Amino acid sequence: MNLGRHAFGDDEPLMMAIVNRTPDSFFDKGATWAEDAAFARVAEVVAQGAEIVDIGGIKAAPGVEISAAEERERVVDFVARVRETYPDLVISVDTWRAEVGAAVCAAGADVLNDAWGGADPELVDVAAEYDAAIVCTHTGGVTPRTRPYRIEYDDVVAAAIADTVAYAERALAAGVARESIVIDPAHDFGKNTFHSLEVTRRLGEMVATGWPVLVSLSNKDFVGETLGLDVGERLLGTLAATSVCALAGARIYRVHQVVETRQTVDMVWSIAGRRPPLRAIRGIQ
């Protein structure tokens, strides 16, 4: 798998740490809205071992309209600052807009994380032009920054596979390298809690497509609704869902809590036989 200028082996699960350049993010409530606070967050997650940072300039939930110009103002210079300081870090930007994608790629971004399922069809062309990776998500066709309402699927996993694979093939046809295309079922996006639980349970079917799979589970509403917990209380539920996805073979984990997720994924990958223990002397010495 190639993410921009960075290559990774099939035996490497990757942590994608969330860095929100927004004043109204659902989890941290704008804690990294100020640029220096966001930069400190990058330093923290790099020290914790995150291979990727995912920088976003607009919260996913409905809210104040943010123009493309304002989104660029929030993320472009920040991407350039992070790129200069961390040349070996994979920089992802959470955007669905092609004009923003072009600006951040020019500033040094490696990945375009399109959380809204190809709402701007030109984003794949931007990824191809800049030799960037792209994340292809399933949203059931909902409009960006809207919540699903009574959305139905005959088979949510089949729909997620059909849409993400079609998006991946469109990116490939546009000139994006095959090894730089990732698919994501997009938990909660265009889905109710039952849909997200089913996608989690059947994630192996997405992995079986052959495209590397990203999961964004961290503190999501489906975890909160399942357990009856507020946003700040969802870590254990998140890690339980993460374990299921890790056993199925998900490759990238978009997270708020890097250390806890890394330990969870490493343990599950070792149970699955994909990763050797770091130390195994019990019963030997």
Disulfide bonds with the S-S distance in Angstrom:
none
